[in-house]
Amino acid sequence: MSTSTVDHAEIAKRFQEFTDVFKGKPYQRQKSALEQQLLDFLATLSPPKDTSSCTSDDIIRFLISKDKSGRTVLHSQSCSKVDCNCPTRLAAGSVDSLLGKLRAIFNKLGRLHDSNPVAHPRIKEYLKFVREEQAGKAIVPTQAVPLFFVKFSKLINFLRGSITASGHLSSVDKYILVRDTTFFVVDFFTGNRASDLGRLLANQVFRLKDRKGFLLKFTLTKTVRGDSARPFILEPFRATEVCPVSWIQYYLSVCRLLAIELAGGYLFRTTDRRKVVSSRPFIGSAVNNRLRKHLADAKIDSGETPHSFRLGLSNTLNMMGCSPDEISRYVGWRGNSMVSHYTQMSSVAGSSPVAKRLLSDTEPLHKTPTSHPSNLQCIF
C-alpha cells in the first residue's frame, strides 16, 4: 500500500470517535474515577505509595475508607433503629463490585496474576469477612422507594410550572428542564432502567402513521444486545399533563427551537461544564442527581431514585389488577420472578384504599399494541 493512499486524518478522526465512545461508557468512567480515588488514597499513606507499590493490605484499607459512603447500617442487638449511631458500611455486593474494577485497573497497569494485589488471598478473606458480618447482622438488601402515579403526577406538575416560569433562564437551562421532565415521564410509562432509556438513540424513535404515538426501539439494554430489539409503543394518555406522547412531541419541538441537533446521537443528552449540550447520554448519576434535586425543590423527596419509577410502575400495574404475565410483557421481563421481586410493596402502600381509588381514573397501561414497520416514520 502506498503511503500516499493512506488518509491519516480520517483514521485519526475515526480513532478519536472510538476513544470518545470507549471513555464515555459508564463502566469506564466509574473505573477511571475509582483509579483516581485509589491514587489519592495511596498518596495519603506514610510513606506515600502509588499503584506500582500498592499491596493487598493497602487495597483493604482503601475499601475500609470507603465505608463512610456506605448505606448499609450494622445495627447492634440493643439498637432501637431510631436515630441510632450504628456504623454504616459498604454493602457486600458493592465491595465485590469495587474489587472487580480494581482488579481490572491493575491488570491494565501490567500487574497481572500473582502480582495483582487484588488477586491476593487476603482480599478474598476480607470479602468473606464483610459478607459474614452483614449476614450475622441479618442485613436485608434495601429496595428503592417506589414512586407511585400520584406522586409522579405531582412531580411532573411541579416541573411543568418550572418550565412555564423559565423565561429568565438560559437556553441550556430551559433544555435541561424539558429534558428532565420528558425523561421522567417516558421512564415511568416504559418501566425501563434509566440507563437503558438514556442510551436510546434518536434514530430509534419512530412516529406511528396510523395513529398518534411513538415506537421506541431499544437495542442496547442490560438484557438486549446485538441485532435483537425490544420495541415499545407509547400512545396518548388521557391525563394530558403526564402524557408521554405529548411530552416527547414537546421535547422535540424545544430541541428544534434551540437548534439542538439530535439526529445521529442520543435522544437525551447531558450538558458539559461550559453549559453546552453534549453528545453524551443522560444516564447514571446525572439522572439521579436531577431527580433528587427536583423532588427536593417540590418538597416531596422521600429518598426516591431513578429505580423508583420502575418499582412504582410495576406496583401500579399490580394494583390495577394486571396479571404477572401482563406486567412481564409490558416491562419486558423474561419471566414472572421479576414481577414478584418488584411488587414486594410495603404494607402501607399495599393496603391503602386511597391509592387504589386515585388510580381508578388511569388507563390500562398493560395494553401495548405492536405495529408493522410500514406504519413507522422516523422522527427526523
Secondary structure, 3 states (H helix, E strand, C coil): CCHHHCCHHHHHHHHHHHHHHHHHCHHHHHHHHHHHHHHHHHHCCCCCCCCCCCCHHHHHHHHHHHHHHCCEECCCCCCCCCCCCCCEECCHHHHHHHHHHHHHHHHHCCCCHHHCHHHCHHHHHHHHHHHHHHHHCCCCCCCCCCCCHHHHHHHHHHHHHHHHCCCCCCHHHHHHHHHHHHHHHHHHHHCCCHHHHHCCEHHHEEEECCCCCEEEEECCCCCCCCCCCEEEEECCCCCHHHCHHHHHHHHHHHHHHCCCCCCCCECCEEECCCCCEEEEECCCHHHHHHHHHHHHHCCCCCCCCCHHHHHHHHHHHHHCCCCHHHHHHHHCCCCCHHHHHHCCCCHHHHCCHHHHHHHHHCCCCCCCCCCCHHHEEECC
